[in-house]
Amino acid sequence: MKVTYQGETGAYSEMAVYKFFGSKAEPIPCKDFREVFESVETGTVLNGVVPIENSIEGSVNQNYDFFLTYNLKVCGEIAVKLAHVLITNPQTNLKDITTVYSHPQALGQCRTYLEKHNWEITPTYDTAGSVKIIKEKQLLSTAAIASEKAAALYNMTIVDRDIADNPVNYTRFLVLSHEDVAATGDDKTSILFSAKHVPGSLYNALGEFATRNINLTHIESRPTKTTAWQYNFYLDFEGHRTEKRCEEALQALEKYATFVKILGSYPRVV
């Protein structure tokens, strides 16, 4: 099964593909998140995997916004524990490093460690891609932050381990599809909506879940990008959209929203 993800071979997103689909998956790297969404939208592949939030750095906002642009469903979620290491060319020692490359999220997750050193920080498109860059260009004074797997794949050297600010460092990924999945009894539903621009609309909207004892696991606001200072809300809640209480809450939500889009229901992992 071909599954698209953003990044290079050895990226954490590739790990998420294998964790969800198993060893028979054929991960297809993409240059950016938009390409992942487009590949599923056009039917080039049946599924794609994108990061949506990190336990240290928070949300990947671009991917929330793409759910407005593309008419796709969420059919699954994966949690991947990140174990960042500092990687160099074999000829480089820790004392030789002047510059560090990595994805902005990884750099943020290792902020305290990086602040202890007087290194120049260079954001790149991917963690594993950073390792590929310093190998291909033979950057002997540059290190990359990525996974141990990336170091092994590119035959590079690990000069320091466990460099994230918090050892409890997880990224949650969503699986993209054209269909969501049937109820399992332990599910989660993701939606997006825009509350009416009147007093109490968001309060009343969320109250429809509270009165039905539906637990909200995540809420995120993003600018509508059409009207200044107005927002769309992305909501995850426990339960499958076909459950009676969830159906009722979603129907009631429409009284307080200008639009509601159900992204999908899927087995709950986190």
N, C-alpha and C positions, 0 to 999 in steps of 0.2 A: 504494500500500500504506500503510495507516494504522499508525503505530508510536507507542506512548506513551512519554513521558519525563517526568521531574520537572523543573519549572521553567517559565520564560517563554520566549517567542520570543527567540532570540539566546543562549540558554544553551549551555554547553559540551556538555551532554547532547544538545541538538538537533544540534550539529555531529557528534556521534558517530552519530546516526541517519543523517544524510546520507552520512557517510563509509562506513558499512556497507551501506546500502540504495541509495545513489545519489540522483540528482536527482529521480527519480519518487516518492520516498517522501513521505508526508504526515504529518509529525510532529504528534502530538497532545499538548499540554502537560497535565500533571497537577499537582495541588497538593502531593502528597507521594509518597514511594516506595511506600507501601502501595497507593495508587491505581493505580500502574503495575503492580504484581504482580496486583492484583484484576482489572484490565482484561484481562490475558492469561488469567488463571485462568477467568474467566467467558466468554471467547470474544468479548468486545467488540471486541478486536483480535487479530491473530495473533501479534504480537510487541511486546515492550517493551524498552527499553534503560535500564540502571541502572549508575551508577559502583560499582566494587567496591574499588579501591585507588588511591592516589596515590603517586607516586615520592618525595614529600617528607613528606607528612602521614600516609601509611600507609592502613590499611583503613577502609572505610565500614561499620562494624560492623552497623548496622541492616539493611543489605541481606543480609549473611551470615545474620542471624537469620531473615529472611523466607523463606529457602529451607527452613526447618523448617516454617513456617506454610503455605506454598503448595506444591502438587504440580506444580512447573514444571521444565522442562529448560533447560540452557544450550546454545544452538546456535551461538554465535559470540562473539568478543571483538574489541574495538577499542581502540587506543591513540591518544589525542588529546593533542597537545602544547598546553599551556596557556601563553598569553602575556598575563599580567595587565597591565591599564593602569588608571590612576586617572582617573575620569570625573566631570564636574560639569555643571551647567547652564551654558549659554553665558555668562551674566553673572558667573560665579564664577572667581576666580583662585586659584592654589595657596595664597597667603597668607590667603585668606578662609576656608579649611577649618577646621572645628572638630570635625567628626564624620565617620566613615567607615562605610558600610554594606557588607556582603557576606555571602556564605555562610561559615559557620565554617571550612570547609576552605580557602577562598581567603584568609581572614584569617590562618589559620595558615601558609599558604604564603608570605605576605608579612610575616611577623612582624618580621623585622629592619628592614625598611623602615618599618613602622608605629611601631616603638619609637623611631625617630629623631625622631618628631614627637609633640607633646603633644596627640594627637587622642583623642576619645572613640570607642570601637569598639562598633558595634552589629551583632550577628549577625542575619542575615535568612534567608529560606527559599531564596534563589537569587541567583546573581551578576547575571544579566540582570534579575531581578525587583527588585534593589536600584536599578538604573538607572531602571527604570519608576517606582519609588516616589519617588525624588528629583525626577523630572521632573513627575509628576502632582501632587505636593504643593509643587512649586517651592521645594525646600529649598536655599536659596542658600548656606548655609554647610556643606553636606553633600556628600561625595563618595561614589562607589561603586567597588568593585573588580570588574571584569568584563573581557570581551573587547572588542577593537576593533569587532567586528561588532555587539555590543550598543550601543556608542556611536553607530555609524552608524544603526542601526535606530531609535533614539529621538532622533536629531538632537541629540546631546549633544556636549560638548567633552572631548577627552583632554588632561589637564594634566600627566601624567607616564606614561612607558612603562617596560617591563622592570623591574617593581617586585618580582617574586618573589625569594625568598632565593636560589634556585638556577635558573639558566637551563635546566637539564635537568629540566623540570617536566612530567610526563605523568600523565594519569589513564587507568586501564584500565577499560573498560566491558564488561559482559556483555549478551548478547542473550537475552532470555527467549522461550521457546516451549513447546509441548507435546511437541515431538519434537526429538531431537538429530539430527546429520547423519552421513552415511556417511564412512568413512575416506578421507583424501586422501593419506596417506603422511607428513604432517607435522602431527601433531595434538596436542591436549592434552585431558586428561580432568579434570573437577572432581568431587570426592566430598565427603561429610561422613560422619563416623562418631564413635562414642563408645567409647573404649577401656575395657575392663573395669577395675574399680577394684582392681587387684592389682599387686604389684611387677613391673616389666618389661613390662607389656602394651603400652605405647606404643612402647617400644624394639623389641619383637618385631614389632609391627605395621609400623613403618617399615622394619624389616629385610627384610620380604618384598619390598619394592620394591628395596632395595639389592642383594639377592642375585640379582635378575633384571636388574640394570643399568638400572633405570628411574630417570630423573632427576626428583627432586621440585623443582618451581619455586616453590611457595608453601605454607606451612602456617600456619594461624591457629587459635587456641583461643578459644572463646566459652563463657561460663557456660551450663550446661544450663537454668538458671532453674527447675529442679524440685528439685534437690538442691544444697545449699550446697557450694562448693569442688569441684564436679565439672564437667567440661568436655566440650563437643563439639569436634571437630577438623575443619577444612575444609582439604582437600588438593588441590593441582593437581599433576599429573605429566604428563610427556611421553609421548605414545602414545595410541592409540585404545582404548576399552574392549573392542573386538572382537579386538584383537591377542592372540595366544596368551599371550605373557608377561604382558600386562595382565590378561587373564582369570584367569590363574593367581594373580597377586598379589591380585586382588580376592577370589577364593575363599579364599585363605589368610588374608587379613585378617579374615575372619569368625571365626576361632579366637580372636582377641584383642579382638573388639569386641562390644558389646551390640547395636549396629545399624550398618548401612552403607547409605547412600543415594547412588546414582550420579546426579549432577546432569546429566551429559552429556559427550559428546566433541565436539570442534569443531576447525576449522583453527587452528593455532597462529600467533599474531601476535607475542607477546612471550615 
